[in-house]
Amino acid sequence: MGYYSDGDLYREFVQTYGESIHVPNSPSKDADVMYIYAFSGWNSKEDGSGEWYDGTEIVTGHLSLYAVFDCTPIRYAISYHLDRTLYDEKTQTYGESLDVPLPPSKEQDIQYVYSFIGWNTCGDGGGKWYDASDRVDGDLVLYAVFDMTIREYTVRYYSEGTVVFEETCKYGEGATFPKDPTKDSDIQYSYSFIGWNMEKDGSGDYPPTGFPVSGEISLYAIFLGVLREYDVTYCHENEIIHMTQEYGSEIRAVADPCKDADMTYTYSFVGWNTCKDGTGTWYYEGMTVSGEIVFYAIFDPAYIPYLVVFLSEGKTVSEMTQTYGEKISSPRGPVKDPDVQYSYSFTGWNTDPSGKGEWLADIPSVTGDLTFYAVFCQSLREYTITFVSGDDVTCMVSEYGSPMPAPLKDPSKSTLNDFTYEFMGWNTAEDATGRWYDRDMTVSCNIVFYAKFTAKCQSTISDIVTISVGDMDDEGEIVASGYSGWTITFPAGILVEDHPTLAVSHIHDFGDMSKDVRVALSNKTVYSIELSVSIAGNTLPITVRLPYDGNVDVPVHSFYIDGSGNLVDNGEAELVFEDGKTYAVFITPHFSTWAVGPEEDGDHDPAEEDDVPYAAFAVSATLLAIAAAYIICFLRKRSKDDMA
């Protein structure tokens, strides 16, 4: 059994008839410039057109087998570069025509214009040239090579916006200057040529003659302007003043001329004008020279004036000038505002402020400067004094400065529920924060007084404090413990994990006004104390819940009633219970009084008529373990109708 690879004997075996053909290991074949080879199998013909053998066949005689390989064409990398930058990249097989890209372009620079020549293996064109007619025979790097043509530039010379000369030069050649231009004088300047500049405003460089050209260039003729001088002339009757000044300089002023008054007019100098009749241009301060100019003095004729002034309370009501013999024009009579004491009515115009001079009606016409004064008649003002007591309103009218009137008798107010009312006096404010009526007062304005009363409660206070405590049985039901004189319940919604130990004892009795309770609290206990303050059937509940588990912060709140009658929480202070200690709490509520809302200073004034009273209690709690005392003020708003 002979096995051949690429024309050479690869392996040879001797086998007996009927055996399975023994196939050797797969041979390999080196790649050439065109292909890479991969073993495909053993075939009875070299071109692979015969029978294939893979070792499953039976030996039936002498046999020659040939290694057949699959051919994979090799692809070569062709890269095209433009100025060291990859322009295009392709892969092609051996022998293919070179697939060259479209010819690249290269932008001209300041010196050269570039045209594409071809692709070369060297960037300077010193290598081998390639085009589409060449065949691929391996990896290839090609560079675009360009032909360079030196550039030409135009140099233009401008004078006053017009091209006066133009030349074309190659890059690096020297430029030539034309003949120096001229510029006509204008109203402001005469001009002389300085040179050619790279900028229109002359802020650039002045290149020398024959400077090398390196691009399109525009040069501008620059001129030096010299201010022109003009004559300025002032004429007044037979007097002439002449001077010479530069263009743009401020025209020098001369002294204002005068013209004597005649029998009819006085004359005031108006100004200098470029026309004798004053219809031209007026001279003004800061006016500048812009050419030859002549000024004429202009005067304003005026009748001899007389000043007529009308004054009221030191202020000018009217001021006018009239000529001699004219009828005096008087203004409308002024109004004088009343003051707190008097009201005023206009009487007439007089030459004396006191009214002892001449009246306007007695002076027929203007005979000179005149001043008239407004004269007024005064009368005492009257004011309304109003007294309000509930729905009763009494009004009185009195003159300014008279003694303050008052009703003949003090008002009264009926007893309401358990309150009686005692008249305190009249006050200018409904909340009694104003001024109180005094018989020494005098009338000085409209004023309203309100009757104010003191409210006194006649009821007794009882059952001030109720302590509610409780426990839970094994089934989770709340069980009340009874104490004589107390209502013992556990507050709804409170769950107690351990049985609380609360010792409630009646320490001492201060009558119906207060009761003291001692509550001893054990460690690791959740408990609640509810206090109900009762006044004639109306209850104010006060709840202090003290959950105990480790260190506990107990909030203590104070309250007050605002101006709208709302109960407002004034904030909280904290009492700290420490772990591992037992505390005893003494709670003593004290009925204070009926009072109105607290002032800014915290004081409580006695209740008065129309005030909305509230009950004020002071509850002091002493924590023996930390020896600290806190005062808590609980307030309950009460209406007049349910007040007891």
BELHU-V192658 format. One record per residue. N is the residue number from 1. RES is the residue in one letter. OMEGA is omega as a letter, one per 30 degrees, with the letter a starting at -180 (none if undefined). D_CENTER is the distance of its C-alpha to the mean C-alpha in Angstrom with 2 decimals. Layout:
BEGIN
n->N res->RES omega->OMEGA d_center->D_CENTER
n->N res->RES omega->OMEGA d_center->D_CENTER
END
This chain:
BEGIN
n->1 res->M omega->a d_center->98.82
n->2 res->G omega->a d_center->97.27
n->3 res->Y omega->a d_center->93.50
n->4 res->Y omega->l d_center->92.47
n->5 res->S omega->l d_center->89.07
n->6 res->D omega->l d_center->88.53
n->7 res->G omega->a d_center->92.38
n->8 res->D omega->l d_center->93.16
n->9 res->L omega->a d_center->94.70
n->10 res->Y omega->l d_center->91.89
n->11 res->R omega->l d_center->93.80
n->12 res->E omega->a d_center->97.33
n->13 res->F omega->l d_center->98.53
n->14 res->V omega->a d_center->101.97
n->15 res->Q omega->l d_center->101.77
n->16 res->T omega->a d_center->104.44
n->17 res->Y omega->l d_center->104.73
n->18 res->G omega->l d_center->102.53
n->19 res->E omega->l d_center->100.00
n->20 res->S omega->a d_center->96.27
n->21 res->I omega->l d_center->95.24
n->22 res->H omega->a d_center->93.63
n->23 res->V omega->l d_center->90.50
n->24 res->P omega->l d_center->89.38
n->25 res->N omega->a d_center->85.79
n->26 res->S omega->l d_center->83.68
n->27 res->P omega->l d_center->84.22
n->28 res->S omega->a d_center->81.46
n->29 res->K omega->a d_center->81.43
n->30 res->D omega->l d_center->79.58
n->31 res->A omega->l d_center->77.13
n->32 res->D omega->a d_center->78.23
n->33 res->V omega->a d_center->76.24
n->34 res->M omega->a d_center->75.93
n->35 res->Y omega->l d_center->75.57
n->36 res->I omega->a d_center->74.63
n->37 res->Y omega->l d_center->77.34
n->38 res->A omega->a d_center->77.08
n->39 res->F omega->a d_center->80.28
n->40 res->S omega->a d_center->80.89
n->41 res->G omega->l d_center->84.29
n->42 res->W omega->a d_center->88.13
n->43 res->N omega->a d_center->89.98
n->44 res->S omega->l d_center->93.63
n->45 res->K omega->a d_center->92.89
n->46 res->E omega->a d_center->91.07
n->47 res->D omega->l d_center->88.84
n->48 res->G omega->a d_center->87.82
n->49 res->S omega->a d_center->89.68
n->50 res->G omega->a d_center->92.12
n->51 res->E omega->a d_center->91.90
n->52 res->W omega->a d_center->89.16
n->53 res->Y omega->a d_center->90.08
n->54 res->D omega->l d_center->87.85
n->55 res->G omega->l d_center->90.46
n->56 res->T omega->a d_center->91.17
n->57 res->E omega->a d_center->94.23
n->58 res->I omega->l d_center->97.93
n->59 res->V omega->l d_center->100.18
n->60 res->T omega->a d_center->102.84
n->61 res->G omega->l d_center->104.01
n->62 res->H omega->a d_center->103.09
n->63 res->L omega->l d_center->99.48
n->64 res->S omega->a d_center->97.34
n->65 res->L omega->a d_center->93.56
n->66 res->Y omega->l d_center->90.96
n->67 res->A omega->l d_center->87.34
n->68 res->V omega->a d_center->85.04
n->69 res->F omega->l d_center->81.48
n->70 res->D omega->a d_center->78.37
n->71 res->C omega->l d_center->77.04
n->72 res->T omega->a d_center->73.31
n->73 res->P omega->l d_center->72.67
n->74 res->I omega->l d_center->70.77
n->75 res->R omega->a d_center->67.58
n->76 res->Y omega->a d_center->66.82
n->77 res->A omega->l d_center->63.39
n->78 res->I omega->l d_center->63.25
n->79 res->S omega->a d_center->60.18
n->80 res->Y omega->a d_center->59.44
n->81 res->H omega->l d_center->57.40
n->82 res->L omega->a d_center->55.81
n->83 res->D omega->l d_center->55.14
n->84 res->R omega->l d_center->54.90
n->85 res->T omega->l d_center->52.53
n->86 res->L omega->a d_center->53.78
n->87 res->Y omega->l d_center->54.31
n->88 res->D omega->a d_center->56.04
n->89 res->E omega->a d_center->57.79
n->90 res->K omega->l d_center->60.58
n->91 res->T omega->a d_center->63.16
n->92 res->Q omega->l d_center->66.74
n->93 res->T omega->a d_center->70.13
n->94 res->Y omega->l d_center->73.13
n->95 res->G omega->l d_center->75.04
n->96 res->E omega->l d_center->72.35
n->97 res->S omega->a d_center->71.73
n->98 res->L omega->a d_center->68.73
n->99 res->D omega->a d_center->65.65
n->100 res->V omega->l d_center->64.03
n->101 res->P omega->l d_center->60.52
n->102 res->L omega->a d_center->59.83
n->103 res->P omega->l d_center->60.25
n->104 res->P omega->l d_center->56.99
n->105 res->S omega->l d_center->55.69
n->106 res->K omega->a d_center->54.48
n->107 res->E omega->l d_center->52.29
n->108 res->Q omega->l d_center->53.94
n->109 res->D omega->a d_center->52.84
n->110 res->I omega->a d_center->53.20
n->111 res->Q omega->a d_center->56.92
n->112 res->Y omega->l d_center->58.32
n->113 res->V omega->a d_center->58.37
n->114 res->Y omega->l d_center->59.17
n->115 res->S omega->a d_center->61.44
n->116 res->F omega->l d_center->62.13
n->117 res->I omega->a d_center->65.69
n->118 res->G omega->a d_center->65.79
n->119 res->W omega->a d_center->65.17
n->120 res->N omega->l d_center->66.83
n->121 res->T omega->l d_center->67.02
n->122 res->C omega->a d_center->65.94
n->123 res->G omega->a d_center->62.85
n->124 res->D omega->l d_center->65.07
n->125 res->G omega->a d_center->67.49
n->126 res->G omega->a d_center->70.27
n->127 res->G omega->a d_center->70.67
n->128 res->K omega->l d_center->71.98
n->129 res->W omega->l d_center->70.75
n->130 res->Y omega->l d_center->69.89
n->131 res->D omega->a d_center->69.48
n->132 res->A omega->a d_center->69.78
n->133 res->S omega->a d_center->73.57
n->134 res->D omega->a d_center->73.39
n->135 res->R omega->l d_center->73.73
n->136 res->V omega->l d_center->71.61
n->137 res->D omega->l d_center->73.54
n->138 res->G omega->l d_center->70.83
n->139 res->D omega->a d_center->67.25
n->140 res->L omega->l d_center->66.30
n->141 res->V omega->a d_center->63.56
n->142 res->L omega->a d_center->63.55
n->143 res->Y omega->l d_center->61.69
n->144 res->A omega->l d_center->60.95
n->145 res->V omega->a d_center->62.96
n->146 res->F omega->l d_center->62.19
n->147 res->D omega->a d_center->64.24
n->148 res->M omega->l d_center->62.57
n->149 res->T omega->a d_center->63.10
n->150 res->I omega->a d_center->62.03
n->151 res->R omega->l d_center->59.52
n->152 res->E omega->a d_center->60.12
n->153 res->Y omega->l d_center->57.60
n->154 res->T omega->l d_center->57.60
n->155 res->V omega->a d_center->57.11
n->156 res->R omega->a d_center->56.25
n->157 res->Y omega->a d_center->56.59
n->158 res->Y omega->l d_center->54.61
n->159 res->S omega->a d_center->55.33
n->160 res->E omega->l d_center->53.08
n->161 res->G omega->a d_center->51.70
n->162 res->T omega->l d_center->55.18
n->163 res->V omega->a d_center->56.86
n->164 res->V omega->l d_center->60.00
n->165 res->F omega->a d_center->61.17
n->166 res->E omega->l d_center->60.56
n->167 res->E omega->l d_center->62.15
n->168 res->T omega->a d_center->61.99
n->169 res->C omega->l d_center->62.21
n->170 res->K omega->l d_center->62.28
n->171 res->Y omega->l d_center->59.78
n->172 res->G omega->l d_center->60.88
n->173 res->E omega->l d_center->63.26
n->174 res->G omega->l d_center->63.09
n->175 res->A omega->l d_center->61.82
n->176 res->T omega->a d_center->63.88
n->177 res->F omega->l d_center->62.61
n->178 res->P omega->l d_center->63.90
n->179 res->K omega->a d_center->65.34
n->180 res->D omega->l d_center->62.94
n->181 res->P omega->l d_center->61.37
n->182 res->T omega->l d_center->61.16
n->183 res->K omega->a d_center->58.61
n->184 res->D omega->l d_center->59.55
n->185 res->S omega->l d_center->58.36
n->186 res->D omega->a d_center->55.71
n->187 res->I omega->a d_center->55.10
n->188 res->Q omega->a d_center->53.11
n->189 res->Y omega->l d_center->54.76
n->190 res->S omega->a d_center->57.96
n->191 res->Y omega->l d_center->57.48
n->192 res->S omega->a d_center->59.23
n->193 res->F omega->l d_center->58.67
n->194 res->I omega->a d_center->57.10
n->195 res->G omega->l d_center->57.00
n->196 res->W omega->a d_center->55.37
n->197 res->N omega->a d_center->51.76
n->198 res->M omega->a d_center->49.57
n->199 res->E omega->a d_center->46.67
n->200 res->K omega->a d_center->46.85
n->201 res->D omega->l d_center->45.44
n->202 res->G omega->a d_center->47.83
n->203 res->S omega->a d_center->45.17
n->204 res->G omega->a d_center->46.86
n->205 res->D omega->l d_center->50.17
n->206 res->Y omega->a d_center->53.63
n->207 res->P omega->l d_center->55.76
n->208 res->P omega->l d_center->59.49
n->209 res->T omega->l d_center->62.30
n->210 res->G omega->l d_center->63.14
n->211 res->F omega->a d_center->59.81
n->212 res->P omega->a d_center->59.63
n->213 res->V omega->l d_center->57.81
n->214 res->S omega->l d_center->55.17
n->215 res->G omega->l d_center->53.39
n->216 res->E omega->a d_center->52.85
n->217 res->I omega->l d_center->52.63
n->218 res->S omega->l d_center->51.95
n->219 res->L omega->a d_center->53.12
n->220 res->Y omega->l d_center->52.36
n->221 res->A omega->l d_center->54.65
n->222 res->I omega->a d_center->53.08
n->223 res->F omega->l d_center->54.54
n->224 res->L omega->a d_center->54.39
n->225 res->G omega->l d_center->53.85
n->226 res->V omega->a d_center->55.75
n->227 res->L omega->l d_center->54.72
n->228 res->R omega->l d_center->57.37
n->229 res->E omega->a d_center->58.88
n->230 res->Y omega->l d_center->59.49
n->231 res->D omega->l d_center->61.45
n->232 res->V omega->a d_center->59.70
n->233 res->T omega->l d_center->62.11
n->234 res->Y omega->a d_center->61.80
n->235 res->C omega->l d_center->64.54
n->236 res->H omega->a d_center->65.43
n->237 res->E omega->a d_center->68.81
n->238 res->N omega->a d_center->71.26
n->239 res->E omega->a d_center->68.85
n->240 res->I omega->l d_center->67.26
n->241 res->I omega->a d_center->64.81
n->242 res->H omega->l d_center->64.42
n->243 res->M omega->l d_center->62.10
n->244 res->T omega->a d_center->60.97
n->245 res->Q omega->l d_center->57.34
n->246 res->E omega->l d_center->55.40
n->247 res->Y omega->l d_center->53.20
n->248 res->G omega->l d_center->49.60
n->249 res->S omega->l d_center->50.54
n->250 res->E omega->a d_center->49.64
n->251 res->I omega->a d_center->52.65
n->252 res->R omega->a d_center->54.34
n->253 res->A omega->l d_center->54.63
n->254 res->V omega->a d_center->57.90
n->255 res->A omega->l d_center->58.65
n->256 res->D omega->l d_center->58.34
n->257 res->P omega->l d_center->61.87
n->258 res->C omega->l d_center->63.44
n->259 res->K omega->a d_center->65.66
n->260 res->D omega->l d_center->67.97
n->261 res->A omega->l d_center->67.79
n->262 res->D omega->a d_center->70.71
n->263 res->M omega->a d_center->72.11
n->264 res->T omega->a d_center->69.51
n->265 res->Y omega->l d_center->66.27
n->266 res->T omega->a d_center->64.23
n->267 res->Y omega->l d_center->62.53
n->268 res->S omega->a d_center->59.08
n->269 res->F omega->a d_center->58.07
n->270 res->V omega->a d_center->55.35
n->271 res->G omega->l d_center->54.94
n->272 res->W omega->a d_center->56.35
n->273 res->N omega->a d_center->56.56
n->274 res->T omega->l d_center->57.95
n->275 res->C omega->a d_center->60.24
n->276 res->K omega->a d_center->62.87
n->277 res->D omega->l d_center->61.80
n->278 res->G omega->a d_center->58.13
n->279 res->T omega->a d_center->57.00
n->280 res->G omega->a d_center->55.92
n->281 res->T omega->a d_center->53.01
n->282 res->W omega->l d_center->52.13
n->283 res->Y omega->l d_center->51.81
n->284 res->Y omega->a d_center->48.46
n->285 res->E omega->a d_center->47.26
n->286 res->G omega->l d_center->45.93
n->287 res->M omega->a d_center->48.01
n->288 res->T omega->l d_center->49.25
n->289 res->V omega->l d_center->52.57
n->290 res->S omega->a d_center->52.69
n->291 res->G omega->l d_center->56.48
n->292 res->E omega->a d_center->59.59
n->293 res->I omega->l d_center->58.76
n->294 res->V omega->l d_center->60.78
n->295 res->F omega->l d_center->59.36
n->296 res->Y omega->l d_center->61.24
n->297 res->A omega->a d_center->60.74
n->298 res->I omega->a d_center->59.66
n->299 res->F omega->l d_center->60.27
n->300 res->D omega->l d_center->59.23
n->301 res->P omega->a d_center->62.16
n->302 res->A omega->l d_center->61.47
n->303 res->Y omega->l d_center->63.65
n->304 res->I omega->a d_center->64.04
n->305 res->P omega->l d_center->61.26
n->306 res->Y omega->a d_center->61.45
n->307 res->L omega->l d_center->58.44
n->308 res->V omega->a d_center->58.35
n->309 res->V omega->l d_center->55.68
n->310 res->F omega->a d_center->54.92
n->311 res->L omega->l d_center->53.23
n->312 res->S omega->l d_center->52.06
n->313 res->E omega->l d_center->51.16
n->314 res->G omega->a d_center->50.66
n->315 res->K omega->a d_center->48.28
n->316 res->T omega->l d_center->49.37
n->317 res->V omega->a d_center->49.82
n->318 res->S omega->l d_center->51.38
n->319 res->E omega->a d_center->52.62
n->320 res->M omega->l d_center->54.79
n->321 res->T omega->l d_center->57.40
n->322 res->Q omega->l d_center->60.72
n->323 res->T omega->a d_center->63.95
n->324 res->Y omega->l d_center->67.18
n->325 res->G omega->l d_center->68.94
n->326 res->E omega->l d_center->65.97
n->327 res->K omega->a d_center->65.47
n->328 res->I omega->l d_center->62.62
n->329 res->S omega->a d_center->59.56
n->330 res->S omega->l d_center->58.10
n->331 res->P omega->l d_center->54.63
n->332 res->R omega->a d_center->54.11
n->333 res->G omega->a d_center->54.75
n->334 res->P omega->l d_center->51.62
n->335 res->V omega->l d_center->50.36
n->336 res->K omega->a d_center->50.09
n->337 res->D omega->l d_center->47.75
n->338 res->P omega->l d_center->49.57
n->339 res->D omega->a d_center->49.00
n->340 res->V omega->a d_center->49.49
n->341 res->Q omega->a d_center->53.29
n->342 res->Y omega->l d_center->54.33
n->343 res->S omega->a d_center->53.75
n->344 res->Y omega->l d_center->54.84
n->345 res->S omega->a d_center->56.62
n->346 res->F omega->l d_center->57.14
n->347 res->T omega->a d_center->60.81
n->348 res->G omega->l d_center->60.87
n->349 res->W omega->a d_center->60.46
n->350 res->N omega->a d_center->62.67
n->351 res->T omega->l d_center->63.21
n->352 res->D omega->a d_center->63.04
n->353 res->P omega->a d_center->60.05
n->354 res->S omega->a d_center->62.57
n->355 res->G omega->a d_center->64.11
n->356 res->K omega->l d_center->67.43
n->357 res->G omega->l d_center->67.30
n->358 res->E omega->l d_center->67.91
n->359 res->W omega->a d_center->66.21
n->360 res->L omega->a d_center->64.64
n->361 res->A omega->a d_center->67.23
n->362 res->D omega->l d_center->70.00
n->363 res->I omega->a d_center->68.69
n->364 res->P omega->a d_center->69.60
n->365 res->S omega->a d_center->67.88
n->366 res->V omega->l d_center->66.07
n->367 res->T omega->a d_center->68.30
n->368 res->G omega->l d_center->65.78
n->369 res->D omega->a d_center->62.41
n->370 res->L omega->l d_center->61.79
n->371 res->T omega->l d_center->59.35
n->372 res->F omega->a d_center->59.28
n->373 res->Y omega->l d_center->57.75
n->374 res->A omega->l d_center->56.66
n->375 res->V omega->a d_center->58.95
n->376 res->F omega->l d_center->57.96
n->377 res->C omega->a d_center->59.96
n->378 res->Q omega->l d_center->58.42
n->379 res->S omega->a d_center->59.06
n->380 res->L omega->l d_center->57.94
n->381 res->R omega->l d_center->55.11
n->382 res->E omega->a d_center->55.67
n->383 res->Y omega->l d_center->53.27
n->384 res->T omega->l d_center->53.26
n->385 res->I omega->a d_center->53.59
n->386 res->T omega->l d_center->52.85
n->387 res->F omega->a d_center->54.05
n->388 res->V omega->l d_center->52.68
n->389 res->S omega->a d_center->54.44
n->390 res->G omega->l d_center->53.41
n->391 res->D omega->a d_center->54.32
n->392 res->D omega->l d_center->56.53
n->393 res->V omega->l d_center->55.12
n->394 res->T omega->a d_center->57.20
n->395 res->C omega->l d_center->56.27
n->396 res->M omega->l d_center->58.05
n->397 res->V omega->a d_center->57.78
n->398 res->S omega->l d_center->58.52
n->399 res->E omega->l d_center->58.31
n->400 res->Y omega->l d_center->56.00
n->401 res->G omega->l d_center->57.59
n->402 res->S omega->l d_center->60.03
n->403 res->P omega->a d_center->60.32
n->404 res->M omega->l d_center->57.85
n->405 res->P omega->l d_center->59.82
n->406 res->A omega->l d_center->59.89
n->407 res->P omega->a d_center->61.45
n->408 res->L omega->l d_center->65.12
n->409 res->K omega->a d_center->64.64
n->410 res->D omega->l d_center->61.95
n->411 res->P omega->l d_center->60.37
n->412 res->S omega->l d_center->60.99
n->413 res->K omega->a d_center->59.36
n->414 res->S omega->l d_center->61.26
n->415 res->T omega->a d_center->61.42
n->416 res->L omega->a d_center->58.94
n->417 res->N omega->a d_center->59.84
n->418 res->D omega->a d_center->60.67
n->419 res->F omega->l d_center->58.92
n->420 res->T omega->a d_center->60.62
n->421 res->Y omega->l d_center->58.74
n->422 res->E omega->a d_center->59.68
n->423 res->F omega->l d_center->58.42
n->424 res->M omega->a d_center->56.35
n->425 res->G omega->l d_center->55.68
n->426 res->W omega->a d_center->53.40
n->427 res->N omega->a d_center->49.69
n->428 res->T omega->l d_center->47.08
n->429 res->A omega->a d_center->44.51
n->430 res->E omega->l d_center->45.07
n->431 res->D omega->l d_center->43.89
n->432 res->A omega->l d_center->46.32
n->433 res->T omega->a d_center->43.60
n->434 res->G omega->a d_center->44.69
n->435 res->R omega->l d_center->47.76
n->436 res->W omega->l d_center->51.25
n->437 res->Y omega->l d_center->54.02
n->438 res->D omega->a d_center->56.51
n->439 res->R omega->l d_center->59.71
n->440 res->D omega->l d_center->59.20
n->441 res->M omega->l d_center->56.05
n->442 res->T omega->a d_center->56.34
n->443 res->V omega->l d_center->54.69
n->444 res->S omega->a d_center->51.63
n->445 res->C omega->l d_center->49.32
n->446 res->N omega->a d_center->49.07
n->447 res->I omega->l d_center->48.78
n->448 res->V omega->l d_center->48.92
n->449 res->F omega->l d_center->50.62
n->450 res->Y omega->l d_center->50.44
n->451 res->A omega->a d_center->53.36
n->452 res->K omega->a d_center->52.45
n->453 res->F omega->l d_center->54.65
n->454 res->T omega->a d_center->55.12
n->455 res->A omega->l d_center->55.55
n->456 res->K omega->a d_center->58.19
n->457 res->C omega->a d_center->58.68
n->458 res->Q omega->a d_center->62.34
n->459 res->S omega->l d_center->62.08
n->460 res->T omega->a d_center->62.96
n->461 res->I omega->a d_center->60.67
n->462 res->S omega->l d_center->62.14
n->463 res->D omega->a d_center->61.33
n->464 res->I omega->a d_center->58.14
n->465 res->V omega->l d_center->57.64
n->466 res->T omega->l d_center->58.52
n->467 res->I omega->l d_center->58.20
n->468 res->S omega->l d_center->57.82
n->469 res->V omega->a d_center->58.63
n->470 res->G omega->a d_center->60.15
n->471 res->D omega->l d_center->61.06
n->472 res->M omega->l d_center->61.41
n->473 res->D omega->a d_center->64.74
n->474 res->D omega->a d_center->65.48
n->475 res->E omega->l d_center->64.49
n->476 res->G omega->l d_center->61.00
n->477 res->E omega->l d_center->61.95
n->478 res->I omega->a d_center->60.84
n->479 res->V omega->l d_center->63.88
n->480 res->A omega->l d_center->63.89
n->481 res->S omega->a d_center->65.86
n->482 res->G omega->l d_center->67.62
n->483 res->Y omega->a d_center->67.76
n->484 res->S omega->l d_center->69.66
n->485 res->G omega->a d_center->67.42
n->486 res->W omega->l d_center->64.25
n->487 res->T omega->a d_center->62.67
n->488 res->I omega->l d_center->62.07
n->489 res->T omega->l d_center->59.83
n->490 res->F omega->a d_center->57.24
n->491 res->P omega->a d_center->53.74
n->492 res->A omega->l d_center->52.86
n->493 res->G omega->a d_center->50.62
n->494 res->I omega->l d_center->51.43
n->495 res->L omega->a d_center->53.18
n->496 res->V omega->a d_center->55.28
n->497 res->E omega->l d_center->56.30
n->498 res->D omega->l d_center->58.88
n->499 res->H omega->l d_center->61.07
n->500 res->P omega->l d_center->59.54
n->501 res->T omega->a d_center->61.75
n->502 res->L omega->l d_center->61.03
n->503 res->A omega->a d_center->63.62
n->504 res->V omega->l d_center->63.32
n->505 res->S omega->l d_center->65.55
n->506 res->H omega->a d_center->65.96
n->507 res->I omega->l d_center->65.93
n->508 res->H omega->a d_center->66.83
n->509 res->D omega->l d_center->66.40
n->510 res->F omega->a d_center->65.08
n->511 res->G omega->a d_center->66.34
n->512 res->D omega->a d_center->64.25
n->513 res->M omega->a d_center->61.25
n->514 res->S omega->l d_center->60.38
n->515 res->K omega->l d_center->61.48
n->516 res->D omega->l d_center->60.79
n->517 res->V omega->l d_center->60.46
n->518 res->R omega->l d_center->60.62
n->519 res->V omega->l d_center->59.12
n->520 res->A omega->a d_center->60.02
n->521 res->L omega->l d_center->57.76
n->522 res->S omega->a d_center->59.01
n->523 res->N omega->l d_center->57.22
n->524 res->K omega->a d_center->55.39
n->525 res->T omega->l d_center->55.20
n->526 res->V omega->a d_center->52.78
n->527 res->Y omega->l d_center->53.48
n->528 res->S omega->l d_center->52.18
n->529 res->I omega->l d_center->53.18
n->530 res->E omega->l d_center->52.60
n->531 res->L omega->l d_center->53.33
n->532 res->S omega->l d_center->53.89
n->533 res->V omega->a d_center->54.06
n->534 res->S omega->l d_center->56.31
n->535 res->I omega->l d_center->56.82
n->536 res->A omega->l d_center->59.28
n->537 res->G omega->l d_center->58.41
n->538 res->N omega->a d_center->54.59
n->539 res->T omega->l d_center->53.18
n->540 res->L omega->a d_center->50.12
n->541 res->P omega->l d_center->49.77
n->542 res->I omega->a d_center->48.52
n->543 res->T omega->l d_center->48.20
n->544 res->V omega->l d_center->48.00
n->545 res->R omega->a d_center->47.90
n->546 res->L omega->l d_center->48.62
n->547 res->P omega->a d_center->48.53
n->548 res->Y omega->l d_center->50.32
n->549 res->D omega->a d_center->49.92
n->550 res->G omega->l d_center->49.54
n->551 res->N omega->a d_center->47.17
n->552 res->V omega->l d_center->45.70
n->553 res->D omega->a d_center->42.89
n->554 res->V omega->l d_center->43.82
n->555 res->P omega->l d_center->41.08
n->556 res->V omega->a d_center->42.30
n->557 res->H omega->l d_center->40.30
n->558 res->S omega->a d_center->40.51
n->559 res->F omega->l d_center->39.67
n->560 res->Y omega->l d_center->39.32
n->561 res->I omega->a d_center->39.18
n->562 res->D omega->a d_center->36.14
n->563 res->G omega->l d_center->36.39
n->564 res->S omega->l d_center->36.37
n->565 res->G omega->a d_center->39.30
n->566 res->N omega->l d_center->37.45
n->567 res->L omega->a d_center->38.58
n->568 res->V omega->l d_center->35.66
n->569 res->D omega->a d_center->35.80
n->570 res->N omega->l d_center->35.32
n->571 res->G omega->a d_center->34.74
n->572 res->E omega->l d_center->37.22
n->573 res->A omega->a d_center->39.18
n->574 res->E omega->l d_center->40.96
n->575 res->L omega->a d_center->44.73
n->576 res->V omega->l d_center->45.58
n->577 res->F omega->a d_center->48.86
n->578 res->E omega->a d_center->50.28
n->579 res->D omega->l d_center->52.26
n->580 res->G omega->l d_center->56.04
n->581 res->K omega->l d_center->56.41
n->582 res->T omega->a d_center->57.83
n->583 res->Y omega->l d_center->56.28
n->584 res->A omega->a d_center->57.76
n->585 res->V omega->l d_center->55.54
n->586 res->F omega->l d_center->56.78
n->587 res->I omega->a d_center->54.96
n->588 res->T omega->l d_center->56.12
n->589 res->P omega->l d_center->54.57
n->590 res->H omega->l d_center->55.45
n->591 res->F omega->a d_center->55.17
n->592 res->S omega->a d_center->53.59
n->593 res->T omega->l d_center->53.49
n->594 res->W omega->a d_center->51.88
n->595 res->A omega->l d_center->48.89
n->596 res->V omega->a d_center->45.81
n->597 res->G omega->a d_center->42.23
n->598 res->P omega->l d_center->41.51
n->599 res->E omega->l d_center->40.36
n->600 res->E omega->a d_center->37.54
n->601 res->D omega->l d_center->40.32
n->602 res->G omega->a d_center->41.54
n->603 res->D omega->l d_center->44.83
n->604 res->H omega->l d_center->46.43
n->605 res->D omega->l d_center->48.16
n->606 res->P omega->l d_center->51.24
n->607 res->A omega->a d_center->50.69
n->608 res->E omega->a d_center->51.11
n->609 res->E omega->l d_center->51.70
n->610 res->D omega->l d_center->48.94
n->611 res->D omega->l d_center->47.05
n->612 res->V omega->a d_center->46.36
n->613 res->P omega->l d_center->48.09
n->614 res->Y omega->l d_center->47.55
n->615 res->A omega->l d_center->49.76
n->616 res->A omega->l d_center->48.86
n->617 res->F omega->l d_center->50.34
n->618 res->A omega->l d_center->50.18
n->619 res->V omega->a d_center->50.76
n->620 res->S omega->l d_center->51.47
n->621 res->A omega->l d_center->51.66
n->622 res->T omega->l d_center->53.41
n->623 res->L omega->a d_center->53.15
n->624 res->L omega->a d_center->56.33
n->625 res->A omega->a d_center->55.35
n->626 res->I omega->l d_center->52.42
n->627 res->A omega->l d_center->53.75
n->628 res->A omega->a d_center->50.44
n->629 res->A omega->l d_center->50.11
n->630 res->Y omega->l d_center->47.17
n->631 res->I omega->a d_center->47.10
n->632 res->I omega->a d_center->45.45
n->633 res->C omega->l d_center->45.20
n->634 res->F omega->a d_center->45.43
n->635 res->L omega->l d_center->44.84
n->636 res->R omega->l d_center->45.83
n->637 res->K omega->l d_center->44.92
n->638 res->R omega->l d_center->48.06
n->639 res->S omega->a d_center->48.58
n->640 res->K omega->a d_center->51.35
n->641 res->D omega->a d_center->53.32
n->642 res->D omega->a d_center->53.70
n->643 res->M omega->a d_center->53.91
n->644 res->A omega->none d_center->57.11
END
